Amino acid sequence: GATLYRCALCDSYALLTLGLLPDRKLARGIKGKKAYEDLLEDFQERLAPVHKTFLLACVTCNAFASASDPEKGFDQVKQGEYLRDGLAVLTPCDLVVFDDQELPPVYRDEASEGGKPKWRLAQGVGPAGLELDRTRTGRLFKPSLRPFGIDVTPLNLPGYLANDHDALAVAVREACAFAEATMEGQPENADLVNEPEFDETRITETRNRNERSGSKTLRAWRDVTCGGRPVLQTWNEARSAAIAMSPDTTKARMEQAAKDKGE
């Protein structure tokens, strides 16, 4: 089963695999159908949280981070190489909802073995089917989401990024470094987790608290600082805000990310 995510940096939409869906063979008879529906609902509630920000390898941003044009050759093969070789950057992404009162929808690939993916709605509220683009990376053909209330305006990069692939690559890497540090929480929390006497329950509680706080911060970064627009579209303002709100350790990570691009 999979759901949709939107990259906060570039506004791309893509599939996020969540896990194995319950077997539809369970839905036999009245009791079986009810049990199957309960399993689907549980799957959605556990694995598709609406308020959590995920750090994911957005294919568009990875093309940007490699100083490549995402429309020219950054396909399934190159994306796979980046993931395999540990070169991929992880961007802040949020799961997509099509009704504010509902959880993110869950999709099932109903393609025959070896056939073209056919993603169909299995649970929740959303389009009955999904249209992917030609990259074979799980990225959606964005205009196909227009009928469902999604703003499909193309990314409009400022000239200082659009005309300089290296500057764009640095921007993506700095943004990702800020997002990763923000989701991890403050350095003192990370040190606390590593203490020998720190039990598993407290570790989990601390990580969950850091995730909630980080998710809230990153959503505000886009929604407030950037006015709801993609972070890269207002990068100078977004970068200034990120630096202003960050501790020295996060600023150092951003600086190192920029240096890594130059090496």
C-alpha positions as CSV (number, residue, x, y, z in Angstrom):
1,G,0.0,0.0,0.0
2,A,1.1,3.6,-0.6
3,T,0.0,7.1,-0.1
4,L,0.9,10.5,-1.6
5,Y,3.4,13.1,-0.3
6,R,4.2,16.6,-1.3
7,C,7.8,17.9,-1.1
8,A,7.9,21.2,0.9
9,L,10.9,22.4,-1.2
10,C,9.8,21.9,-4.8
11,D,6.1,21.0,-4.6
12,S,6.5,17.7,-6.3
13,Y,4.0,14.9,-5.5
14,A,5.0,11.3,-5.4
15,L,4.1,7.9,-3.9
16,L,5.4,6.8,-0.5
17,T,5.2,3.0,0.1
18,L,3.8,2.2,3.5
19,G,3.8,-1.5,3.7
20,L,1.8,-4.6,2.8
21,L,-2.0,-4.1,2.7
22,P,-4.3,-6.7,4.2
23,D,-5.2,-9.6,1.8
24,R,-8.5,-8.9,0.0
25,K,-9.3,-12.6,0.3
26,L,-10.1,-11.9,3.9
27,A,-13.2,-9.9,2.8
28,R,-15.5,-12.9,2.5
29,G,-18.9,-12.8,4.0
30,I,-20.4,-10.1,6.1
31,K,-18.0,-10.7,9.1
32,G,-15.0,-11.1,6.8
33,K,-15.8,-7.8,5.0
34,K,-16.1,-5.9,8.2
35,A,-12.8,-7.4,9.5
36,Y,-11.1,-6.5,6.3
37,E,-12.4,-2.9,6.5
38,D,-11.2,-2.7,10.1
39,L,-7.7,-3.9,9.0
40,L,-7.6,-1.2,6.2
41,E,-8.6,1.5,8.7
42,D,-6.0,0.4,11.2
43,F,-3.3,0.3,8.4
44,Q,-4.2,3.9,7.5
45,E,-4.2,5.2,11.1
46,R,-0.9,3.6,12.0
47,L,1.1,4.3,8.8
48,A,-0.4,7.5,7.3
49,P,-0.3,10.2,10.1
50,V,-1.5,13.5,8.8
51,H,0.6,15.9,11.0
52,K,4.0,14.2,10.7
53,T,6.7,15.6,8.4
54,F,8.7,12.9,6.7
55,L,12.3,13.2,5.3
56,L,12.2,11.5,1.9
57,A,14.3,11.3,-1.2
58,C,12.3,13.6,-3.5
59,V,13.3,12.8,-7.1
60,T,13.1,16.4,-8.2
61,C,15.2,17.7,-5.4
62,N,17.8,15.0,-5.9
63,A,18.1,16.1,-9.5
64,F,18.5,19.6,-8.3
65,A,21.1,18.6,-5.6
66,S,23.1,16.8,-8.3
67,A,23.1,19.9,-10.5
68,S,21.0,18.0,-13.0
69,D,17.9,19.0,-14.9
70,P,15.0,16.8,-13.4
71,E,13.3,16.7,-16.8
72,K,16.4,15.3,-18.6
73,G,17.5,11.9,-17.6
74,F,17.1,11.8,-13.8
75,D,15.0,8.7,-14.1
76,Q,14.4,5.5,-12.1
77,V,18.0,4.2,-12.8
78,K,19.7,7.4,-11.7
79,Q,17.4,7.7,-8.7
80,G,18.2,4.1,-7.7
81,E,21.9,4.8,-8.0
82,Y,21.6,7.8,-5.7
83,L,19.7,5.8,-3.1
84,R,22.0,2.7,-3.3
85,D,25.2,4.8,-3.1
86,G,24.0,6.9,-0.2
87,L,24.1,10.1,-2.2
88,A,20.4,11.0,-1.9
89,V,19.4,14.1,0.0
90,L,16.2,13.9,2.2
91,T,13.7,16.7,1.9
92,P,10.9,17.6,4.3
93,C,7.6,16.1,2.9
94,D,4.0,16.0,4.1
95,L,1.4,13.4,3.4
96,V,-1.5,14.7,1.2
97,V,-5.1,14.9,2.3
98,F,-8.0,15.6,0.0
99,D,-10.4,16.3,2.8
100,D,-9.3,18.2,6.0
101,Q,-11.4,15.8,8.1
102,E,-9.8,12.7,6.7
103,L,-6.5,10.9,6.9
104,P,-4.2,10.6,3.9
105,P,-5.7,8.0,1.4
106,V,-4.1,4.6,0.9
107,Y,-3.6,3.1,-2.6
108,R,-3.0,-0.4,-3.9
109,D,-1.1,-1.3,-7.0
110,E,-3.5,-3.5,-9.0
111,A,-1.2,-4.1,-11.9
112,S,-0.6,-7.5,-13.2
113,E,2.8,-9.0,-12.6
114,G,5.4,-7.1,-14.6
115,G,2.8,-4.7,-15.9
116,K,2.6,-0.9,-15.6
117,P,1.6,0.2,-12.1
118,K,-2.1,0.8,-11.6
119,W,-2.6,2.6,-8.3
120,R,-6.2,2.4,-7.1
121,L,-7.8,3.9,-4.0
122,A,-8.0,1.2,-1.3
123,Q,-8.9,3.3,1.8
124,G,-9.9,6.9,2.6
125,V,-10.9,9.9,0.5
126,G,-8.9,10.7,-2.7
127,P,-8.8,10.2,-6.4
128,A,-10.0,6.8,-7.6
129,G,-6.7,6.3,-9.4
130,L,-3.3,8.0,-9.8
131,E,-1.4,9.1,-12.9
132,L,2.4,8.8,-12.7
133,D,4.8,10.8,-14.8
134,R,7.3,9.2,-17.2
135,T,10.3,9.0,-14.9
136,R,9.2,5.7,-13.3
137,T,10.3,7.0,-9.9
138,G,6.8,7.1,-8.3
139,R,6.4,10.8,-9.0
140,L,2.9,11.9,-10.0
141,F,1.9,13.7,-13.2
142,K,1.0,16.9,-11.2
143,P,-1.6,18.4,-13.5
144,S,-3.7,15.2,-13.0
145,L,-4.4,16.4,-9.5
146,R,-6.0,19.6,-10.5
147,P,-9.6,18.3,-10.4
148,F,-9.1,17.3,-6.8
149,G,-8.3,20.7,-5.4
150,I,-4.5,20.5,-5.6
151,D,-2.7,23.7,-6.7
152,V,-0.7,22.4,-9.7
153,T,1.1,25.7,-10.5
154,P,4.6,24.8,-11.8
155,L,7.6,25.6,-9.6
156,N,8.8,29.1,-10.4
157,L,12.4,29.3,-9.2
158,P,13.9,32.7,-8.7
159,G,16.5,33.7,-11.3
160,Y,19.5,33.3,-9.0
161,L,18.6,29.6,-8.7
162,A,16.9,28.9,-12.1
163,N,20.0,30.2,-13.9
164,D,22.6,28.6,-11.8
165,H,22.4,24.8,-11.3
166,D,25.3,24.8,-8.7
167,A,23.5,27.5,-6.6
168,L,20.3,25.5,-6.8
169,A,22.2,22.3,-5.7
170,V,23.6,24.2,-2.7
171,A,20.2,25.6,-1.8
172,V,18.6,22.1,-1.7
173,R,21.5,20.7,0.4
174,E,21.3,23.5,2.9
175,A,17.5,23.2,3.1
176,C,17.8,19.4,3.7
177,A,20.5,19.9,6.4
178,F,18.2,22.4,8.2
179,A,15.3,20.0,7.9
180,E,17.2,17.0,9.2
181,A,18.6,18.9,12.2
182,T,15.2,20.3,13.0
183,M,13.6,16.9,13.0
184,E,16.3,15.5,15.2
185,G,15.8,18.2,17.9
186,Q,18.2,20.1,20.0
187,P,21.7,18.6,20.6
188,E,21.1,18.2,24.3
189,N,18.2,15.9,23.5
190,A,20.4,13.8,21.2
191,D,23.1,13.5,23.9
192,L,20.5,12.4,26.4
193,V,19.2,9.6,24.2
194,N,22.7,8.2,24.0
195,E,23.2,8.0,27.8
196,P,23.4,4.3,29.0
197,E,20.8,4.8,31.7
198,F,18.3,6.3,29.3
199,D,15.6,3.6,28.9
200,E,13.8,2.7,25.7
201,T,10.5,4.3,26.8
202,R,12.1,7.7,27.4
203,I,14.1,7.4,24.1
204,T,10.9,6.8,22.2
205,E,9.1,9.7,24.0
206,T,12.0,12.0,23.3
207,R,12.1,11.1,19.6
208,N,8.4,11.4,19.3
209,R,8.5,14.8,21.0
210,N,11.3,15.9,18.7
211,E,9.4,14.7,15.6
212,R,6.3,16.6,16.6
213,S,8.2,19.8,17.4
214,G,10.3,19.5,14.2
215,S,7.2,18.8,12.0
216,K,5.5,21.9,13.4
217,T,8.5,24.0,12.8
218,L,9.0,22.8,9.2
219,R,5.3,23.3,8.3
220,A,5.5,26.8,9.6
221,W,8.6,27.4,7.6
222,R,6.7,26.8,4.4
223,D,3.2,28.0,5.4
224,V,4.2,31.2,7.2
225,T,7.8,32.2,6.2
226,C,7.2,31.2,2.5
227,G,3.5,32.1,2.4
228,G,2.5,28.6,1.5
229,R,4.7,28.5,-1.5
230,P,7.5,26.0,-2.2
231,V,10.6,26.8,-0.1
232,L,12.9,26.9,-3.1
233,Q,10.6,29.5,-4.7
234,T,11.4,32.0,-1.9
235,W,14.8,30.6,-0.9
236,N,16.5,33.9,0.2
237,E,13.7,34.5,2.7
238,A,13.5,30.9,3.7
239,R,17.2,30.6,4.3
240,S,17.4,33.7,6.3
241,A,14.5,32.5,8.6
242,A,16.2,29.1,8.9
243,I,19.5,30.6,10.0
244,A,17.7,33.0,12.4
245,M,15.9,30.2,14.2
246,S,18.7,27.7,14.3
247,P,21.3,26.9,17.0
248,D,25.0,27.0,16.0
249,T,25.1,23.2,15.4
250,T,22.4,23.4,12.8
251,K,24.0,26.4,11.1
252,A,27.3,24.4,11.0
253,R,25.4,21.5,9.3
254,M,24.1,23.8,6.7
255,E,27.5,25.3,6.0
256,Q,29.0,21.8,5.7
257,A,26.2,20.7,3.3
258,A,27.1,23.7,1.1
259,K,30.8,22.7,1.2
260,D,30.1,19.1,0.4
261,K,28.4,20.2,-2.8
262,G,31.6,21.9,-3.8
263,E,33.8,18.9,-3.3
